[in-house]
Amino acid sequence: MLVQNLAILVLAGFVGFAVISKVPNTLHTPLMSGTNAIHGIVLLGGLIVLGLGTEGVLNKVLLVIAIAFGTINVVGGFLVTDRMLGMFKQKPKQDAAKEARK
């Protein structure tokens, strides 16, 4: 069973790398936003499992750690996406005029 799970993990890693490496730069930001939305669903599932009363202290600790890391990933991803989209916004005309005078 362990060998089977490791084989699935390795194959998933190769497939993920192959798929992500072929994404053009113009699709990076929308893909990142979609991934963040999916990860938000995963976080919700983790919270539900934690709320249902899992048995064992180790299981609860691992769930809390996973939820914390997932939350950091979602928040950081949305901040990066917002910053990337901010680079494409046009500057207001007043700011552009001030910079032209300098």
C-alpha positions as CSV (number, residue, x, y, z in Angstrom):
1,M,0.0,0.0,0.0
2,L,2.8,2.4,0.9
3,V,4.6,1.8,-2.5
4,Q,1.3,2.4,-4.3
5,N,0.8,5.7,-2.5
6,L,4.3,6.8,-3.2
7,A,4.0,5.9,-6.9
8,I,0.8,8.0,-7.1
9,L,2.6,10.9,-5.4
10,V,5.6,10.8,-7.7
11,L,3.3,10.6,-10.8
12,A,1.2,13.4,-9.6
13,G,4.4,15.5,-9.1
14,F,5.5,14.8,-12.7
15,V,2.1,15.5,-14.2
16,G,1.8,18.8,-12.2
17,F,5.2,19.9,-13.3
18,A,4.5,19.1,-16.9
19,V,1.1,21.0,-16.8
20,I,2.4,24.1,-15.0
21,S,5.6,24.4,-17.1
22,K,3.4,24.7,-20.3
23,V,1.2,27.6,-18.9
24,P,1.9,30.9,-20.8
25,N,2.7,34.0,-18.8
26,T,-0.6,35.6,-19.8
27,L,-2.6,32.9,-18.1
28,H,-0.5,32.8,-14.9
29,T,-2.6,35.3,-12.9
30,P,-6.1,33.8,-13.7
31,L,-4.7,30.3,-13.0
32,M,-3.3,31.5,-9.7
33,S,-6.7,32.9,-8.7
34,G,-8.4,29.7,-9.7
35,T,-5.9,27.7,-7.7
36,N,-6.5,29.9,-4.6
37,A,-10.3,29.4,-4.9
38,I,-9.8,25.6,-5.0
39,H,-7.4,25.8,-2.0
40,G,-10.1,27.8,-0.2
41,I,-12.5,24.8,-0.7
42,V,-9.8,22.5,0.7
43,L,-9.5,24.8,3.8
44,L,-13.2,24.6,4.3
45,G,-13.1,20.8,4.1
46,G,-10.2,20.8,6.7
47,L,-12.3,23.0,9.0
48,I,-15.3,20.7,8.7
49,V,-13.2,17.5,9.4
50,L,-11.7,19.3,12.4
51,G,-15.1,20.3,13.6
52,L,-16.5,16.8,13.3
53,G,-14.3,15.6,16.1
54,T,-11.4,13.6,14.7
55,E,-9.9,11.1,17.1
56,G,-6.3,11.4,18.3
57,V,-4.3,14.4,19.3
58,L,-1.8,13.9,16.4
59,N,-4.6,14.1,13.9
60,K,-5.9,17.3,15.3
61,V,-2.4,18.9,15.4
62,L,-1.8,17.9,11.8
63,L,-5.1,19.3,10.7
64,V,-4.5,22.6,12.5
65,I,-1.0,22.9,10.9
66,A,-2.5,22.1,7.4
67,I,-5.2,24.7,7.9
68,A,-2.7,27.3,9.0
69,F,-0.4,26.6,6.0
70,G,-3.3,26.5,3.6
71,T,-4.6,29.9,4.9
72,I,-1.1,31.4,4.5
73,N,-1.1,30.0,0.9
74,V,-4.5,31.5,0.0
75,V,-3.9,34.9,1.5
76,G,-0.4,35.1,0.0
77,G,-1.7,34.0,-3.4
78,F,-4.4,36.6,-3.5
79,L,-1.9,39.3,-2.4
80,V,0.5,38.3,-5.2
81,T,-2.4,38.2,-7.7
82,D,-3.5,41.7,-6.6
83,R,0.0,43.1,-6.9
84,M,0.4,41.6,-10.4
85,L,-2.9,43.0,-11.6
86,G,-1.9,46.4,-10.1
87,M,1.1,46.5,-12.5
88,F,-1.4,46.6,-15.5
89,K,-3.4,49.5,-14.1
90,Q,-2.9,52.9,-15.8
91,K,-1.6,55.7,-13.6
92,P,-4.0,58.6,-13.0
93,K,-3.4,61.6,-15.3
94,Q,-2.4,63.8,-12.4
95,D,0.3,61.5,-11.3
96,A,1.6,61.1,-14.8
97,A,1.7,64.9,-15.3
98,K,3.7,65.3,-12.0
99,E,6.2,62.6,-13.1
100,A,6.6,64.3,-16.5
101,R,7.5,67.6,-14.9
102,K,10.3,66.0,-12.9
